[in-house]
Amino acid sequence: MKLLIVTVVEQFEKDILKLFKKANIESFSESHIDGYKNPTSMVRTASWFPSEKGGVESNLFFSFTEETNIETLFGLIKEFNANLETNNPIKAVVVPIERSI
C-alpha cells in the first residue's frame, strides 16, 4: 500500500474523479486549496485587505491504495496531460508507507 497525492486546478475536478474510477481508486479524500505558481509575487502584493484573491482554486486528493491502481492512474494522467491546452497539468506523487494501523 502507498500514499497517492494528486493536485488539480478546480476545472479538472470532474476529470480526475473519472480517472480515479477508471483506475479502481474508490476510496480517497479531497481538500479544496489555493494553488500558487510564484509565491514571491504573492508576498509582494500581500496586504490586510487584498482587492482580489491571489491563488488559483485547486483540489488536493489523497488515497491509500495499491501499486497496480497507481500505475493505471499514472498512465491515465500522462495521457490526459498530453492533450492539455493549459499550463496546469494534473500532478501526482506517490509516498511509500512504512507502517500503518
Biopython code that builds the backbone (N, CA, C, O; Angstrom):
import numpy as np
from Bio.PDB.StructureBuilder import StructureBuilder

atoms = [
    (1, "MET", "N", (0.830, -1.175, 0.000)),
    (1, "MET", "CA", (0.000, 0.000, 0.000)),
    (1, "MET", "C", (0.879, 1.245, 0.000)),
    (1, "MET", "O", (1.911, 1.296, 0.669)),
    (2, "LYS", "N", (0.443, 2.261, -0.774)),
    (2, "LYS", "CA", (1.194, 3.507, -0.873)),
    (2, "LYS", "C", (0.235, 4.675, -0.753)),
    (2, "LYS", "O", (-0.973, 4.531, -0.937)),
    (3, "LEU", "N", (0.790, 5.821, -0.446)),
    (3, "LEU", "CA", (0.002, 7.038, -0.359)),
    (3, "LEU", "C", (0.117, 7.787, -1.679)),
    (3, "LEU", "O", (1.213, 8.160, -2.097)),
    (4, "LEU", "N", (-1.005, 8.002, -2.323)),
    (4, "LEU", "CA", (-1.090, 8.736, -3.580)),
    (4, "LEU", "C", (-1.594, 10.139, -3.274)),
    (4, "LEU", "O", (-2.597, 10.300, -2.579)),
    (5, "ILE", "N", (-0.900, 11.164, -3.791)),
    (5, "ILE", "CA", (-1.310, 12.554, -3.621)),
    (5, "ILE", "C", (-1.439, 13.174, -5.010)),
    (5, "ILE", "O", (-0.517, 13.093, -5.822)),
    (6, "VAL", "N", (-2.587, 13.791, -5.276)),
    (6, "VAL", "CA", (-2.855, 14.373, -6.585)),
    (6, "VAL", "C", (-3.358, 15.798, -6.398)),
    (6, "VAL", "O", (-4.202, 16.056, -5.539)),
    (7, "THR", "N", (-2.835, 16.731, -7.210)),
    (7, "THR", "CA", (-3.347, 18.095, -7.213)),
    (7, "THR", "C", (-3.848, 18.442, -8.609)),
    (7, "THR", "O", (-3.249, 18.069, -9.617)),
    (8, "VAL", "N", (-4.972, 19.172, -8.639)),
    (8, "VAL", "CA", (-5.567, 19.608, -9.913)),
    (8, "VAL", "C", (-6.166, 20.998, -9.717)),
    (8, "VAL", "O", (-6.576, 21.359, -8.614)),
    (9, "VAL", "N", (-6.211, 21.774, -10.801)),
    (9, "VAL", "CA", (-6.977, 23.014, -10.746)),
    (9, "VAL", "C", (-8.444, 22.630, -10.735)),
    (9, "VAL", "O", (-8.822, 21.564, -11.222)),
    (10, "GLU", "N", (-9.264, 23.503, -10.179)),
    (10, "GLU", "CA", (-10.668, 23.172, -9.967)),
    (10, "GLU", "C", (-11.390, 22.738, -11.245)),
    (10, "GLU", "O", (-12.284, 21.894, -11.192)),
    (11, "GLN", "N", (-11.012, 23.306, -12.387)),
    (11, "GLN", "CA", (-11.716, 22.959, -13.626)),
    (11, "GLN", "C", (-11.509, 21.497, -14.032)),
    (11, "GLN", "O", (-12.260, 20.986, -14.863)),
    (12, "PHE", "N", (-10.510, 20.812, -13.468)),
    (12, "PHE", "CA", (-10.261, 19.405, -13.797)),
    (12, "PHE", "C", (-10.761, 18.443, -12.719)),
    (12, "PHE", "O", (-10.446, 17.254, -12.761)),
    (13, "GLU", "N", (-11.531, 18.941, -11.760)),
    (13, "GLU", "CA", (-12.005, 18.089, -10.666)),
    (13, "GLU", "C", (-12.816, 16.901, -11.191)),
    (13, "GLU", "O", (-12.579, 15.765, -10.781)),
    (14, "LYS", "N", (-13.755, 17.147, -12.079)),
    (14, "LYS", "CA", (-14.575, 16.053, -12.617)),
    (14, "LYS", "C", (-13.724, 15.074, -13.421)),
    (14, "LYS", "O", (-13.979, 13.869, -13.414)),
    (15, "ASP", "N", (-12.710, 15.600, -14.116)),
    (15, "ASP", "CA", (-11.832, 14.737, -14.913)),
    (15, "ASP", "C", (-11.040, 13.783, -14.033)),
    (15, "ASP", "O", (-10.945, 12.593, -14.336)),
    (16, "ILE", "N", (-10.466, 14.298, -12.939)),
    (16, "ILE", "CA", (-9.660, 13.415, -12.092)),
    (16, "ILE", "C", (-10.543, 12.384, -11.400)),
    (16, "ILE", "O", (-10.101, 11.262, -11.156)),
    (17, "LEU", "N", (-11.777, 12.743, -11.081)),
    (17, "LEU", "CA", (-12.682, 11.766, -10.474)),
    (17, "LEU", "C", (-12.980, 10.631, -11.450)),
    (17, "LEU", "O", (-13.086, 9.476, -11.037)),
    (18, "LYS", "N", (-13.116, 10.944, -12.734)),
    (18, "LYS", "CA", (-13.312, 9.907, -13.753)),
    (18, "LYS", "C", (-12.072, 9.028, -13.877)),
    (18, "LYS", "O", (-12.178, 7.812, -14.035)),
    (19, "LEU", "N", (-10.887, 9.656, -13.806)),
    (19, "LEU", "CA", (-9.643, 8.888, -13.897)),
    (19, "LEU", "C", (-9.476, 7.981, -12.685)),
    (19, "LEU", "O", (-9.022, 6.845, -12.820)),
    (20, "PHE", "N", (-9.838, 8.471, -11.499)),
    (20, "PHE", "CA", (-9.800, 7.622, -10.305)),
    (20, "PHE", "C", (-10.686, 6.396, -10.506)),
    (20, "PHE", "O", (-10.284, 5.277, -10.187)),
    (21, "LYS", "N", (-11.870, 6.605, -11.025)),
    (21, "LYS", "CA", (-12.800, 5.494, -11.231)),
    (21, "LYS", "C", (-12.212, 4.474, -12.212)),
    (21, "LYS", "O", (-12.289, 3.269, -11.972)),
    (22, "LYS", "N", (-11.627, 4.951, -13.315)),
    (22, "LYS", "CA", (-11.014, 4.047, -14.301)),
    (22, "LYS", "C", (-9.855, 3.263, -13.701)),
    (22, "LYS", "O", (-9.595, 2.130, -14.108)),
    (23, "ALA", "N", (-9.152, 3.864, -12.727)),
    (23, "ALA", "CA", (-8.004, 3.211, -12.089)),
    (23, "ALA", "C", (-8.411, 2.385, -10.871)),
    (23, "ALA", "O", (-7.548, 1.881, -10.153)),
    (24, "ASN", "N", (-9.704, 2.242, -10.631)),
    (24, "ASN", "CA", (-10.228, 1.482, -9.488)),
    (24, "ASN", "C", (-9.811, 2.057, -8.144)),
    (24, "ASN", "O", (-9.641, 1.318, -7.174)),
    (25, "ILE", "N", (-9.647, 3.370, -8.084)),
    (25, "ILE", "CA", (-9.370, 4.042, -6.818)),
    (25, "ILE", "C", (-10.702, 4.603, -6.339)),
    (25, "ILE", "O", (-11.164, 5.646, -6.804)),
    (26, "GLU", "N", (-11.308, 3.881, -5.396)),
    (26, "GLU", "CA", (-12.659, 4.236, -4.957)),
    (26, "GLU", "C", (-12.683, 4.923, -3.597)),
    (26, "GLU", "O", (-13.676, 5.557, -3.240)),
    (27, "SER", "N", (-11.605, 4.802, -2.840)),
    (27, "SER", "CA", (-11.537, 5.442, -1.523)),
    (27, "SER", "C", (-10.463, 6.515, -1.556)),
    (27, "SER", "O", (-9.289, 6.230, -1.791)),
    (28, "PHE", "N", (-10.876, 7.746, -1.318)),
    (28, "PHE", "CA", (-9.935, 8.859, -1.327)),
    (28, "PHE", "C", (-10.532, 10.013, -0.542)),
    (28, "PHE", "O", (-11.718, 10.011, -0.211)),
    (29, "SER", "N", (-9.700, 10.993, -0.252)),
    (29, "SER", "CA", (-10.142, 12.211, 0.426)),
    (29, "SER", "C", (-9.795, 13.392, -0.465)),
    (29, "SER", "O", (-8.878, 13.332, -1.284)),
    (30, "GLU", "N", (-10.562, 14.479, -0.283)),
    (30, "GLU", "CA", (-10.365, 15.671, -1.099)),
    (30, "GLU", "C", (-10.354, 16.898, -0.209)),
    (30, "GLU", "O", (-11.071, 16.962, 0.789)),
    (31, "SER", "N", (-9.534, 17.872, -0.577)),
    (31, "SER", "CA", (-9.496, 19.141, 0.136)),
    (31, "SER", "C", (-9.377, 20.262, -0.891)),
    (31, "SER", "O", (-8.617, 20.154, -1.853)),
    (32, "HIS", "N", (-10.123, 21.326, -0.683)),
    (32, "HIS", "CA", (-10.038, 22.486, -1.564)),
    (32, "HIS", "C", (-8.884, 23.364, -1.082)),
    (32, "HIS", "O", (-8.772, 23.676, 0.104)),
    (33, "ILE", "N", (-8.030, 23.755, -2.029)),
    (33, "ILE", "CA", (-6.842, 24.540, -1.703)),
    (33, "ILE", "C", (-6.688, 25.666, -2.712)),
    (33, "ILE", "O", (-7.339, 25.659, -3.757)),
    (34, "ASP", "N", (-5.838, 26.625, -2.409)),
    (34, "ASP", "CA", (-5.443, 27.649, -3.364)),
    (34, "ASP", "C", (-4.040, 27.313, -3.834)),
    (34, "ASP", "O", (-3.144, 27.096, -3.018)),
    (35, "GLY", "N", (-3.844, 27.269, -5.151)),
    (35, "GLY", "CA", (-2.535, 26.957, -5.705)),
    (35, "GLY", "C", (-1.828, 28.221, -6.160)),
    (35, "GLY", "O", (-2.463, 29.151, -6.657)),
    (36, "TYR", "N", (-0.515, 28.252, -5.991)),
    (36, "TYR", "CA", (0.303, 29.403, -6.386)),
    (36, "TYR", "C", (1.480, 28.909, -7.195)),
    (36, "TYR", "O", (2.107, 27.912, -6.838)),
    (37, "LYS", "N", (1.786, 29.598, -8.281)),
    (37, "LYS", "CA", (2.941, 29.232, -9.088)),
    (37, "LYS", "C", (4.180, 30.019, -8.687)),
    (37, "LYS", "O", (5.295, 29.509, -8.792)),
    (38, "ASN", "N", (4.001, 31.246, -8.231)),
    (38, "ASN", "CA", (5.135, 32.088, -7.884)),
    (38, "ASN", "C", (4.860, 32.754, -6.537)),
    (38, "ASN", "O", (4.269, 33.833, -6.496)),
    (39, "PRO", "N", (5.282, 32.123, -5.424)),
    (39, "PRO", "CA", (4.953, 32.661, -4.105)),
    (39, "PRO", "C", (5.558, 34.035, -3.824)),
    (39, "PRO", "O", (5.032, 34.758, -2.978)),
    (40, "THR", "N", (6.653, 34.427, -4.505)),
    (40, "THR", "CA", (7.255, 35.732, -4.228)),
    (40, "THR", "C", (6.336, 36.858, -4.669)),
    (40, "THR", "O", (6.301, 37.904, -4.021)),
    (41, "SER", "N", (5.588, 36.676, -5.757)),
    (41, "SER", "CA", (4.682, 37.734, -6.198)),
    (41, "SER", "C", (3.554, 37.915, -5.195)),
    (41, "SER", "O", (3.061, 39.028, -5.013)),
    (42, "MET", "N", (3.138, 36.830, -4.539)),
    (42, "MET", "CA", (2.085, 36.926, -3.543)),
    (42, "MET", "C", (2.576, 37.731, -2.335)),
    (42, "MET", "O", (1.828, 38.540, -1.786)),
    (43, "VAL", "N", (3.820, 37.513, -1.924)),
    (43, "VAL", "CA", (4.354, 38.216, -0.767)),
    (43, "VAL", "C", (4.423, 39.712, -1.049)),
    (43, "VAL", "O", (4.107, 40.523, -0.178)),
    (44, "ARG", "N", (4.832, 40.081, -2.249)),
    (44, "ARG", "CA", (4.941, 41.497, -2.603)),
    (44, "ARG", "C", (3.593, 42.194, -2.595)),
    (44, "ARG", "O", (3.516, 43.381, -2.275)),
    (45, "THR", "N", (2.519, 41.475, -2.943)),
    (45, "THR", "CA", (1.210, 42.104, -3.050)),
    (45, "THR", "C", (0.336, 41.852, -1.832)),
    (45, "THR", "O", (-0.817, 42.282, -1.797)),
    (46, "ALA", "N", (0.871, 41.162, -0.836)),
    (46, "ALA", "CA", (0.065, 40.838, 0.344)),
    (46, "ALA", "C", (-0.287, 42.111, 1.110)),
    (46, "ALA", "O", (0.548, 42.998, 1.285)),
    (47, "SER", "N", (-1.528, 42.181, 1.560)),
    (47, "SER", "CA", (-1.956, 43.295, 2.385)),
    (47, "SER", "C", (-3.056, 42.806, 3.302)),
    (47, "SER", "O", (-3.528, 41.677, 3.171)),
    (48, "TRP", "N", (-3.462, 43.647, 4.224)),
    (48, "TRP", "CA", (-4.524, 43.259, 5.135)),
    (48, "TRP", "C", (-5.852, 43.115, 4.407)),
    (48, "TRP", "O", (-6.677, 42.283, 4.782)),
    (49, "PHE", "N", (-6.064, 43.913, 3.375)),
    (49, "PHE", "CA", (-7.328, 43.890, 2.636)),
    (49, "PHE", "C", (-7.056, 43.747, 1.145)),
    (49, "PHE", "O", (-7.194, 44.716, 0.398)),
    (50, "PRO", "N", (-6.673, 42.559, 0.701)),
    (50, "PRO", "CA", (-6.372, 42.392, -0.718)),
    (50, "PRO", "C", (-7.619, 42.608, -1.568)),
    (50, "PRO", "O", (-8.722, 42.228, -1.173)),
    (51, "SER", "N", (-7.438, 43.222, -2.740)),
    (51, "SER", "CA", (-8.570, 43.517, -3.605)),
    (51, "SER", "C", (-9.011, 42.300, -4.397)),
    (51, "SER", "O", (-10.164, 42.232, -4.823)),
    (52, "GLU", "N", (-8.124, 41.338, -4.605)),
    (52, "GLU", "CA", (-8.518, 40.123, -5.312)),
    (52, "GLU", "C", (-7.780, 38.922, -4.751)),
    (52, "GLU", "O", (-6.726, 39.050, -4.129)),
    (53, "LYS", "N", (-8.352, 37.768, -4.982)),
    (53, "LYS", "CA", (-7.775, 36.521, -4.495)),
    (53, "LYS", "C", (-6.466, 36.239, -5.224)),
    (53, "LYS", "O", (-6.380, 36.424, -6.438)),
    (54, "GLY", "N", (-5.447, 35.793, -4.491)),
    (54, "GLY", "CA", (-4.142, 35.605, -5.088)),
    (54, "GLY", "C", (-3.904, 34.246, -5.703)),
    (54, "GLY", "O", (-3.083, 34.127, -6.613)),
    (55, "GLY", "N", (-4.595, 33.213, -5.239)),
    (55, "GLY", "CA", (-4.312, 31.866, -5.705)),
    (55, "GLY", "C", (-5.325, 31.354, -6.706)),
    (55, "GLY", "O", (-6.359, 31.972, -6.956)),
    (56, "VAL", "N", (-4.995, 30.208, -7.268)),
    (56, "VAL", "CA", (-5.889, 29.524, -8.199)),
    (56, "VAL", "C", (-6.638, 28.457, -7.416)),
    (56, "VAL", "O", (-6.027, 27.669, -6.695)),
    (57, "GLU", "N", (-7.959, 28.430, -7.555)),
    (57, "GLU", "CA", (-8.737, 27.422, -6.841)),
    (57, "GLU", "C", (-8.356, 26.043, -7.354)),
    (57, "GLU", "O", (-8.440, 25.760, -8.549)),
    (58, "SER", "N", (-7.939, 25.199, -6.435)),
    (58, "SER", "CA", (-7.436, 23.875, -6.776)),
    (58, "SER", "C", (-7.984, 22.848, -5.791)),
    (58, "SER", "O", (-8.630, 23.192, -4.802)),
    (59, "ASN", "N", (-7.709, 21.581, -6.086)),
    (59, "ASN", "CA", (-8.117, 20.489, -5.212)),
    (59, "ASN", "C", (-6.937, 19.572, -4.983)),
    (59, "ASN", "O", (-6.125, 19.340, -5.879)),
    (60, "LEU", "N", (-6.855, 19.056, -3.772)),
    (60, "LEU", "CA", (-5.841, 18.077, -3.413)),
    (60, "LEU", "C", (-6.578, 16.796, -3.037)),
    (60, "LEU", "O", (-7.487, 16.808, -2.206)),
    (61, "PHE", "N", (-6.178, 15.706, -3.652)),
    (61, "PHE", "CA", (-6.761, 14.397, -3.357)),
    (61, "PHE", "C", (-5.674, 13.515, -2.779)),
    (61, "PHE", "O", (-4.510, 13.619, -3.167)),
    (62, "PHE", "N", (-6.050, 12.639, -1.845)),
    (62, "PHE", "CA", (-5.096, 11.623, -1.408)),
    (62, "PHE", "C", (-5.820, 10.331, -1.145)),
    (62, "PHE", "O", (-6.989, 10.302, -0.761)),
    (63, "SER", "N", (-5.073, 9.243, -1.369)),
    (63, "SER", "CA", (-5.647, 7.913, -1.211)),
    (63, "SER", "C", (-4.552, 6.938, -0.801)),
    (63, "SER", "O", (-3.423, 7.012, -1.286)),
    (64, "PHE", "N", (-4.898, 6.033, 0.090)),
    (64, "PHE", "CA", (-4.037, 4.898, 0.403)),
    (64, "PHE", "C", (-4.498, 3.782, -0.525)),
    (64, "PHE", "O", (-5.612, 3.278, -0.385)),
    (65, "THR", "N", (-3.653, 3.398, -1.465)),
    (65, "THR", "CA", (-4.085, 2.444, -2.487)),
    (65, "THR", "C", (-2.940, 1.538, -2.922)),
    (65, "THR", "O", (-1.793, 1.715, -2.510)),
    (66, "GLU", "N", (-3.273, 0.576, -3.753)),
    (66, "GLU", "CA", (-2.305, -0.425, -4.205)),
    (66, "GLU", "C", (-1.516, 0.065, -5.422)),
    (66, "GLU", "O", (-1.981, 0.917, -6.179)),
    (67, "GLU", "N", (-0.326, -0.485, -5.590)),
    (67, "GLU", "CA", (0.583, -0.107, -6.678)),
    (67, "GLU", "C", (-0.068, -0.268, -8.056)),
    (67, "GLU", "O", (0.130, 0.579, -8.927)),
    (68, "THR", "N", (-0.834, -1.327, -8.265)),
    (68, "THR", "CA", (-1.438, -1.550, -9.589)),
    (68, "THR", "C", (-2.419, -0.428, -9.936)),
    (68, "THR", "O", (-2.475, 0.005, -11.087)),
    (69, "ASN", "N", (-3.183, 0.040, -8.967)),
    (69, "ASN", "CA", (-4.099, 1.152, -9.213)),
    (69, "ASN", "C", (-3.339, 2.431, -9.539)),
    (69, "ASN", "O", (-3.751, 3.206, -10.402)),
    (70, "ILE", "N", (-2.234, 2.644, -8.845)),
    (70, "ILE", "CA", (-1.415, 3.834, -9.066)),
    (70, "ILE", "C", (-0.809, 3.809, -10.467)),
    (70, "ILE", "O", (-0.801, 4.828, -11.158)),
    (71, "GLU", "N", (-0.303, 2.653, -10.886)),
    (71, "GLU", "CA", (0.280, 2.547, -12.232)),
    (71, "GLU", "C", (-0.760, 2.879, -13.300)),
    (71, "GLU", "O", (-0.469, 3.594, -14.259)),
    (72, "THR", "N", (-1.963, 2.358, -13.128)),
    (72, "THR", "CA", (-3.043, 2.648, -14.075)),
    (72, "THR", "C", (-3.350, 4.141, -14.084)),
    (72, "THR", "O", (-3.476, 4.742, -15.151)),
    (73, "LEU", "N", (-3.471, 4.744, -12.900)),
    (73, "LEU", "CA", (-3.782, 6.168, -12.809)),
    (73, "LEU", "C", (-2.691, 7.018, -13.437)),
    (73, "LEU", "O", (-2.996, 7.973, -14.151)),
    (74, "PHE", "N", (-1.429, 6.695, -13.192)),
    (74, "PHE", "CA", (-0.338, 7.478, -13.766)),
    (74, "PHE", "C", (-0.386, 7.446, -15.290)),
    (74, "PHE", "O", (-0.130, 8.461, -15.937)),
    (75, "GLY", "N", (-0.711, 6.292, -15.868)),
    (75, "GLY", "CA", (-0.849, 6.207, -17.322)),
    (75, "GLY", "C", (-1.981, 7.093, -17.826)),
    (75, "GLY", "O", (-1.837, 7.778, -18.838)),
    (76, "LEU", "N", (-3.103, 7.078, -17.118)),
    (76, "LEU", "CA", (-4.249, 7.903, -17.496)),
    (76, "LEU", "C", (-3.940, 9.394, -17.349)),
    (76, "LEU", "O", (-4.337, 10.192, -18.198)),
    (77, "ILE", "N", (-3.237, 9.777, -16.280)),
    (77, "ILE", "CA", (-2.861, 11.178, -16.080)),
    (77, "ILE", "C", (-1.894, 11.627, -17.168)),
    (77, "ILE", "O", (-2.024, 12.730, -17.700)),
    (78, "LYS", "N", (-0.928, 10.782, -17.500)),
    (78, "LYS", "CA", (0.035, 11.123, -18.553)),
    (78, "LYS", "C", (-0.687, 11.391, -19.870)),
    (78, "LYS", "O", (-0.377, 12.356, -20.568)),
    (79, "GLU", "N", (-1.639, 10.544, -20.203)),
    (79, "GLU", "CA", (-2.427, 10.717, -21.431)),
    (79, "GLU", "C", (-3.262, 12.002, -21.353)),
    (79, "GLU", "O", (-3.326, 12.755, -22.324)),
    (80, "PHE", "N", (-3.893, 12.252, -20.216)),
    (80, "PHE", "CA", (-4.702, 13.457, -20.031)),
    (80, "PHE", "C", (-3.855, 14.712, -20.191)),
    (80, "PHE", "O", (-4.242, 15.638, -20.903)),
    (81, "ASN", "N", (-2.693, 14.746, -19.526)),
    (81, "ASN", "CA", (-1.820, 15.920, -19.585)),
    (81, "ASN", "C", (-1.261, 16.166, -20.981)),
    (81, "ASN", "O", (-1.003, 17.313, -21.345)),
    (82, "ALA", "N", (-1.072, 15.121, -21.761)),
    (82, "ALA", "CA", (-0.535, 15.266, -23.121)),
    (82, "ALA", "C", (-1.492, 16.027, -24.026)),
    (82, "ALA", "O", (-1.070, 16.600, -25.030)),
    (83, "ASN", "N", (-2.765, 16.040, -23.683)),
    (83, "ASN", "CA", (-3.774, 16.695, -24.521)),
    (83, "ASN", "C", (-4.251, 18.032, -23.967)),
    (83, "ASN", "O", (-5.255, 18.568, -24.436)),
    (84, "LEU", "N", (-3.554, 18.574, -22.986)),
    (84, "LEU", "CA", (-3.971, 19.834, -22.359)),
    (84, "LEU", "C", (-3.620, 21.033, -23.211)),
    (84, "LEU", "O", (-2.603, 21.050, -23.904)),
    (85, "GLU", "N", (-4.484, 22.038, -23.149)),
    (85, "GLU", "CA", (-4.209, 23.303, -23.809)),
    (85, "GLU", "C", (-3.851, 24.381, -22.796)),
    (85, "GLU", "O", (-3.649, 25.536, -23.171)),
    (86, "THR", "N", (-3.769, 24.022, -21.516)),
    (86, "THR", "CA", (-3.420, 24.974, -20.468)),
    (86, "THR", "C", (-2.066, 24.608, -19.880)),
    (86, "THR", "O", (-1.484, 23.577, -20.219)),
    (87, "ASN", "N", (-1.579, 25.457, -19.006)),
    (87, "ASN", "CA", (-0.309, 25.208, -18.324)),
    (87, "ASN", "C", (-0.552, 24.723, -16.896)),
    (87, "ASN", "O", (0.214, 25.035, -15.984)),
    (88, "ASN", "N", (-1.627, 23.956, -16.715)),
    (88, "ASN", "CA", (-1.986, 23.463, -15.385)),
    (88, "ASN", "C", (-2.212, 21.960, -15.416)),
    (88, "ASN", "O", (-3.348, 21.508, -15.271)),
    (89, "PRO", "N", (-1.158, 21.179, -15.601)),
    (89, "PRO", "CA", (-1.344, 19.725, -15.673)),
    (89, "PRO", "C", (-1.755, 19.142, -14.319)),
    (89, "PRO", "O", (-1.523, 19.732, -13.264)),
    (90, "ILE", "N", (-2.370, 17.969, -14.393)),
    (90, "ILE", "CA", (-2.622, 17.209, -13.168)),
    (90, "ILE", "C", (-1.265, 16.728, -12.666)),
    (90, "ILE", "O", (-0.453, 16.224, -13.441)),
    (91, "LYS", "N", (-1.026, 16.884, -11.381)),
    (91, "LYS", "CA", (0.242, 16.436, -10.793)),
    (91, "LYS", "C", (-0.047, 15.364, -9.761)),
    (91, "LYS", "O", (-1.027, 15.449, -9.021)),
    (92, "ALA", "N", (0.813, 14.352, -9.716)),
    (92, "ALA", "CA", (0.623, 13.248, -8.778)),
    (92, "ALA", "C", (1.977, 12.784, -8.254)),
    (92, "ALA", "O", (2.974, 12.787, -8.976)),
    (93, "VAL", "N", (1.991, 12.388, -6.991)),
    (93, "VAL", "CA", (3.180, 11.808, -6.372)),
    (93, "VAL", "C", (2.756, 10.594, -5.560)),
    (93, "VAL", "O", (1.596, 10.462, -5.172)),
    (94, "VAL", "N", (3.715, 9.709, -5.311)),
    (94, "VAL", "CA", (3.472, 8.522, -4.517)),
    (94, "VAL", "C", (4.464, 8.509, -3.375)),
    (94, "VAL", "O", (5.654, 8.762, -3.563)),
    (95, "VAL", "N", (3.958, 8.207, -2.177)),
    (95, "VAL", "CA", (4.791, 8.152, -0.993)),
    (95, "VAL", "C", (4.665, 6.745, -0.416)),
    (95, "VAL", "O", (3.551, 6.291, -0.154)),
    (96, "PRO", "N", (5.782, 6.045, -0.212)),
    (96, "PRO", "CA", (5.680, 4.710, 0.379)),
    (96, "PRO", "C", (5.245, 4.788, 1.844)),
    (96, "PRO", "O", (5.562, 5.747, 2.548)),
    (97, "ILE", "N", (4.534, 3.793, 2.277)),
    (97, "ILE", "CA", (4.066, 3.715, 3.658)),
    (97, "ILE", "C", (4.936, 2.707, 4.400)),
    (97, "ILE", "O", (4.984, 1.532, 4.034)),
    (98, "GLU", "N", (5.624, 3.168, 5.442)),
    (98, "GLU", "CA", (6.476, 2.271, 6.219)),
    (98, "GLU", "C", (5.683, 1.488, 7.258)),
    (98, "GLU", "O", (5.952, 0.311, 7.497)),
    (99, "ARG", "N", (4.709, 2.146, 7.871)),
    (99, "ARG", "CA", (3.884, 1.485, 8.886)),
    (99, "ARG", "C", (2.475, 2.042, 8.790)),
    (99, "ARG", "O", (2.264, 3.187, 8.391)),
    (100, "SER", "N", (1.527, 1.216, 9.158)),
    (100, "SER", "CA", (0.136, 1.694, 9.232)),
    (100, "SER", "C", (-0.636, 0.853, 10.236)),
    (100, "SER", "O", (-0.254, -0.271, 10.563)),
    (101, "ILE", "N", (-1.714, 1.419, 10.706)),
    (101, "ILE", "CA", (-2.575, 0.713, 11.658)),
    (101, "ILE", "C", (-3.977, 0.698, 11.085)),
    (101, "ILE", "O", (-4.893, 0.157, 11.705)),
]
sb = StructureBuilder()
sb.init_structure("model")
sb.init_model(0)
sb.init_chain("A")
sb.init_seg("    ")
for serial, (resi, resn, name, xyz) in enumerate(atoms, 1):
    if name == "N":
        sb.init_residue(resn, " ", resi, " ")
    sb.init_atom(name, np.array(xyz, "f"), 0.0, 1.0, " ", f" {name:<3s}", serial, name[0])
structure = sb.get_structure()
